[in-house]
Amino acid sequence: MKTQKIIYWIATVLLTLLVLFSVGMYFFNHAEIVKVFTALGFPTYIIYPLATLKILGLIVILGNIGGNLKEWAYAGFFFNFILAFFAHVMVGDGEQFGALMALVLLLASYFLGKKVRN
């Protein structure tokens, strides 16, 4: 149980750092992110709302806020990472590794978190 708790926190902290890096890019390197979103075929007006939702999702997960709200936060990240992975695969830019890594960390955090809390 202690090992699972340690792995849970490692996965959750690494996921948090990855998401914060993403959010930082959205806010502080906006011009480059606009190019990426355009290349992927996504509308650029979702950049700031997506960044804001990522921050709120992290707050919910790290703050252990509300059972159903936490499930929605994990689900939101899951769909975001899945869609990012396939978007990169479909355009063939070779940038899908970050989304795949985020997905693995998310799944580890989610399933180990359930075990640790029970």
C-alpha positions as CSV (number, residue, x, y, z in Angstrom):
1,M,0.0,0.0,0.0
2,K,2.8,2.4,0.8
3,T,4.5,1.7,-2.5
4,Q,1.2,2.4,-4.3
5,K,0.9,5.7,-2.5
6,I,4.4,6.8,-3.4
7,I,3.8,5.8,-7.1
8,Y,0.5,7.7,-7.0
9,W,2.1,10.9,-5.8
10,I,5.0,10.6,-8.2
11,A,2.6,10.1,-11.1
12,T,0.3,12.9,-9.9
13,V,3.2,15.4,-9.4
14,L,4.7,14.6,-12.8
15,L,1.3,15.0,-14.4
16,T,0.9,18.3,-12.6
17,L,4.3,19.5,-13.9
18,L,3.5,18.4,-17.4
19,V,0.1,20.2,-17.4
20,L,1.6,23.3,-15.8
21,F,4.3,23.4,-18.5
22,S,1.5,23.2,-21.1
23,V,-0.5,26.0,-19.5
24,G,2.6,28.1,-19.3
25,M,3.2,27.6,-23.0
26,Y,-0.5,28.6,-23.7
27,F,-0.1,31.9,-21.7
28,F,3.5,32.9,-22.3
29,N,4.3,31.5,-25.8
30,H,0.9,32.1,-27.3
31,A,2.1,32.9,-30.8
32,E,3.8,29.5,-31.1
33,I,0.7,27.7,-29.6
34,V,-1.5,29.4,-32.2
35,K,0.7,27.9,-34.9
36,V,0.4,24.5,-33.4
37,F,-3.4,24.7,-32.9
38,T,-3.8,25.9,-36.5
39,A,-1.6,23.1,-37.8
40,L,-3.7,20.6,-35.9
41,G,-6.9,22.1,-37.2
42,F,-8.1,23.4,-33.9
43,P,-9.7,26.8,-33.4
44,T,-7.3,29.2,-31.7
45,Y,-10.0,30.8,-29.5
46,I,-10.0,27.7,-27.2
47,I,-6.4,28.2,-26.1
48,Y,-7.1,30.4,-23.1
49,P,-10.3,28.6,-21.9
50,L,-8.4,25.3,-22.2
51,A,-5.5,26.6,-20.2
52,T,-7.9,27.9,-17.5
53,L,-9.8,24.6,-17.4
54,K,-6.5,22.7,-17.0
55,I,-5.6,24.8,-14.0
56,L,-9.0,24.3,-12.5
57,G,-8.7,20.5,-13.1
58,L,-5.4,20.4,-11.3
59,I,-6.8,22.3,-8.4
60,V,-9.7,19.8,-8.1
61,I,-7.4,16.8,-8.4
62,L,-4.7,18.0,-6.0
63,G,-7.2,19.5,-3.6
64,N,-9.2,16.3,-3.6
65,I,-12.3,18.4,-4.1
66,G,-15.7,16.7,-4.5
67,G,-15.9,13.1,-5.6
68,N,-17.9,13.6,-8.8
69,L,-16.0,16.8,-9.6
70,K,-12.8,15.0,-9.4
71,E,-14.1,12.3,-11.7
72,W,-15.0,15.0,-14.2
73,A,-11.5,16.6,-13.9
74,Y,-9.9,13.2,-14.7
75,A,-12.3,12.6,-17.5
76,G,-11.6,16.1,-19.0
77,F,-7.8,15.4,-18.9
78,F,-8.4,12.0,-20.4
79,F,-10.3,13.3,-23.4
80,N,-7.9,16.2,-23.8
81,F,-4.8,13.8,-23.9
82,I,-6.5,11.3,-26.2
83,L,-7.6,14.0,-28.7
84,A,-4.1,15.6,-28.6
85,F,-2.5,12.2,-29.2
86,F,-4.6,11.4,-32.2
87,A,-4.5,14.9,-33.6
88,H,-0.7,14.7,-33.6
89,V,-0.8,11.2,-35.2
90,M,-3.2,12.3,-37.9
91,V,-1.1,15.3,-39.0
92,G,2.1,13.3,-38.7
93,D,4.2,15.8,-36.9
94,G,5.7,13.3,-34.5
95,E,4.7,15.3,-31.4
96,Q,2.3,12.7,-29.9
97,F,4.8,11.5,-27.2
98,G,3.9,14.3,-24.8
99,A,0.2,13.4,-25.0
100,L,1.0,9.7,-24.6
101,M,3.2,10.4,-21.5
102,A,0.5,12.6,-20.0
103,L,-2.1,9.8,-20.6
104,V,0.0,7.2,-18.9
105,L,0.6,9.5,-15.9
106,L,-3.1,10.4,-15.8
107,L,-4.2,6.7,-15.7
108,A,-1.6,5.9,-13.1
109,S,-2.7,8.8,-10.9
110,Y,-6.4,7.9,-11.4
111,F,-6.3,4.2,-10.7
112,L,-3.7,4.3,-8.0
113,G,-5.5,7.2,-6.4
114,K,-8.7,5.0,-6.1
115,K,-6.7,2.2,-4.5
116,V,-4.9,4.5,-2.1
117,R,-8.2,6.2,-0.9
118,N,-10.0,2.8,-0.4
